Amino acid sequence: MVEADLRGRDIRDARVLEAMGAIPREAFVPAKYAGQSYDDYPLPIGMSQTISQPYIVALMTQCLALRGGEVVLEIGTGSGYQTAILAKLAAKVYTIERFGELAQSAQTVLAELGLNNIEFFIGDGSAGWPEDRRFDRIMVTAGVPQIPAPLTAQLAEGGLLVAPIGGQWTQELVVAQKHKEQLSIRNICGCRFVPLVGKYGYSEEM
Ligand code: SAM
């Protein structure tokens, strides 16, 4: 997977490649899909949600340019696979998931892997972390119509945010950098994510 689907495409960050090689994706995949753990596509994890495609996990992580000392906020814990990659590459990860069932399962797997630099919260991540905090990096792992204002507010000066922005079915992956309360946006590629459901995302009745 690392050679063919990541290094063979445009994943160049050596730390990202190392983390993707070190974290066992099969630990986050439901048993009935275990044989497809290293295929480069999303898989169902329950609650109509998916574990993201390995290439997209690597690409989004690479976009955050992590060097090891950063504090990261992740919106959409899902299976916890992306959380594990972030936890390997940053100092601390705060992650929010709206489904308690997914959050609890992710928490169990991440603890079994010995990743203990992670704080979990169950709730609406579109409203940001529930305490007043600033994050060096923010990753949104579900599609949003625009960057939620509370996430812009919680991004540190000079910080980077990566998110899929667009419609309910297809989005553009963007990287935003914050300078003097303004975001400068760079488009990365087209993508397809499940929607972020919440106050600053999509409504449940879509
Ligand atoms: N990166 C994850 C992984 O590798 O397993 C996959 C994330 S999945 C594509 C998107 C996740 O965002 C789902 O688990 C979904 O329940 C969650 N989500 C959707 N809206 C949310 C919200 N408002 N707050 C927190 N999580 C949300």
Residues whose N, C-alpha, C, O or C-beta is under 5 A from the ligand:
A	BS01	SAM	Q49 T50 I51 S52 I75 G76 T77 G78 S79 G80 Y81 Q82 I96 E97 R98 F99 G123 D124 G125 S126 T141 A142 V194 P195 L196 V197 G198
